[in-house]
Amino acid sequence: MSDFLIQFGSGLSPETVANVMRGREYMGDLAVEHFEHGWGSISIQQSRCFGYRPYVSNGHTYFALGRPRIIGVTHELDGPHGFTQALAGWIEGLEAERRYENLTGIFAIGRCGPEGVILLTDRMGAYSVYAARDHKGQLRAIGSLPELVARAAGRENDFDRASLAEIMLRYAPMFPYTTRRGMQELSPGCFHEFVARAGCVDHVEQCLWTPSEPDRYPSLAGLREQLVAALRTAGVELTRGVQRVAVTLSGGFDSRTVLAVIPPVKRAAAITYIDHGNYEFGVANLVARCAAVPHLPIQRSPDFYATIVPRELAFFGAEHQAQHAHGFALADIGMCKAYELVLSGIYSDALLKGYFSPDSTRGYSLGRAGVPRALRERCCKPRYDWTAPGRPTVMHAFRPAIRDAIRERRAARLAQLEDLRPDSAREWLTFYPFSRAMAGNYYASNVRLFPADELFLYRDIVEVGRTAPLLPKLMDRLAVPAFSVVCGPLADIENANTAIPANSGWWRTRLQLRLHNLGRWLRRTAPPPTRGQPWFVDESWVNFRLLQMHSPRWAELRAQAAASERGLDMLNSILSIDPRKLLAGYDDSLNHQFQLSAVQLALFFAQPHPSPERARPGAVPTELVAHLEKPVRVP
């Protein structure tokens, strides 16, 4: 199924719940089923994936959210209730703990019965489940849509100011907090039991998996072999039972690895989102041609990133910074049912490459040598720290009480992770659980809009990421050699980010990049002219800073936000700067993500909410077709 809502006691009517779930963009064709129990009810919206229909047996309702897979079990061949019927045989207590080891994917699965509710959450928390209590502290609702859960518990207008500020600071509130007081996200990797008795609900949580560091790190050679085997197994297991698989293909190494592990007979298409004709698309096209896979360009409107904000707000609410629901581009051209599975690979950066580590390679090495943090940060500039309560361009903009609350939450969460990962707690703080990572809405939208999955959340790959030391990740000594083995000839094609063969390795890549930058400095060459809109100055992604500065559509959103009195009041309650001035125009002294979130939150509080506007894609432009005819550099 795609979404669910469990209510304890009387609450929202089944019609109201169904209207909310089906009233969202592209969700109207998915039916909502309603099941009554003595303590309350559960409403379940059907899934895009086959085999996950709710199963009722002996007064119990079994359900599955997302795309869970039982490794080695062909449940997808057993009809529309294949997975949930298999679930009915083992979700009880100790048996669930034993069977959890064989579960993989993005999921929350559970059972409702006369005694209450049982829920199992996935290892990395990629699929969020929220629980909300009323103002008396009684648990009233559990579900996957935060706005609906808050409404069912009477918390719709009970906002947590510190959480709203954290969205402006770091994409999402610190786990487990949400935008509402009294509502929290359930812990990942856990067995949650909700026992209903005498008008109240008791919640018992049992941890089944944690991302704990090993007592001793395995050898690098062993980790590489383990990763290669895990990648190949994942390609078979995740595509089991389907025949037409599409891959979201960029010009990087991760996505071509996803393509390489899929059995060739199941490769139906390679999908690349296009904002403008650029070098990255040319590299992706070459990869698809070398793999003999049809390449499908999805042309997005120049205003896609400006229109996505109100669309995400209407679809999810405001629990996460917008801008990452790329799946709308596929849905906009009517391709929700074109493939049995769309497989992606965005979490390699976090699990296998140390992308979110606050320390650079040199900084981390100095730390391991015993150099104090203050000194090594003077010697080695820290990488982007997404946790960053100390980002000077942002923190000063919050009121002192809000700053203190943010620091307290970060310190408490960091202490929890230090118990699990003493060596890398600051790194994992930025992306665990994945629902709080930078691109949290990416899969939250994909798994609802079309059948989707993530290669790098496969159980055995997660285990490699859990047990691997940070330094080989930072130096590409883990992922690149393993990906090169899996990709074969595809690894010889250059990486669009570097214009260097993807299998070059850390030392060679950095040497060639430095030589390239030196040559460019000596030649004093001007940057290439912008094609199309001024926010497409990059060879790959949109420039969000320039988008907010120059996009007429973004200027309209900012004007709508500035006209929201409730939004201005909310911003005024958490900011020490004037919110009207903040929304009047782009301020280059403030972080662009901070300003994006300010517009998003003000729009969320607008009454009524601005109607989401679809940015309809056009045909592939002639200049892009000409671009594809040009030769792409191949080593």
Buried (B, 14 or more C-beta within 10 A) or exposed (E): BBBBBBBBBEBBEBEBBBEBBBEBBBBEEBEBBBBEBEBBBBBBBBBBBBBBBBBBBEEBBBBBBBBBBBBEBEBBEBEBBBBBBBBBEBBEEEEBBEBBEEBBBBBBBBBBBEBBBBBBBBBBBBBBBBBBBBEEEBBBBBBBBBBBBBBBBBBBEBBBBBBBBBBBBBBBBBBBBBBBBBBBBBBBBBBBBBBBEEEBBEBEEEEBBBBEBEEEBBEBEEBBBBBBBBBBBBBEBBBBBBEBBBBBBBBBBBBBBBBBBBEEEBBBBBBBBBBBBBBBBBBBBBBBBBBEBEBBBBBBBBBBBBBBBBBBBBBBBBBBBBBBBBBBBBBBBEBBEBBBBBBBBBBBBBBBBBBBBBBBBEBBBBBEEEBEEEEBBEEBEBBEBBBBBEBEBBBEBBBEEBBEBBEEBBEEBBEEBBEBBEBBBBBBBBBBBBBBBBBBBBBBBBBBBBBBBBBBBBBBBBBBBBBBBBBBBBBBBBBBBBBBBBBEEBBBBBBBBBBBBBBBBBEEBBEBBEEEEEEEEEEEEEEEEBBEBEBBBBBBEBBBBBBBBBBEBBBBBBEBBBBBEEBBEBBBBBBEBEBEEBBEEBBEEBBBBBBBBBBBBBBBBBEEBBEBBBBEBEEBBEEBEEBBEEEBEEE
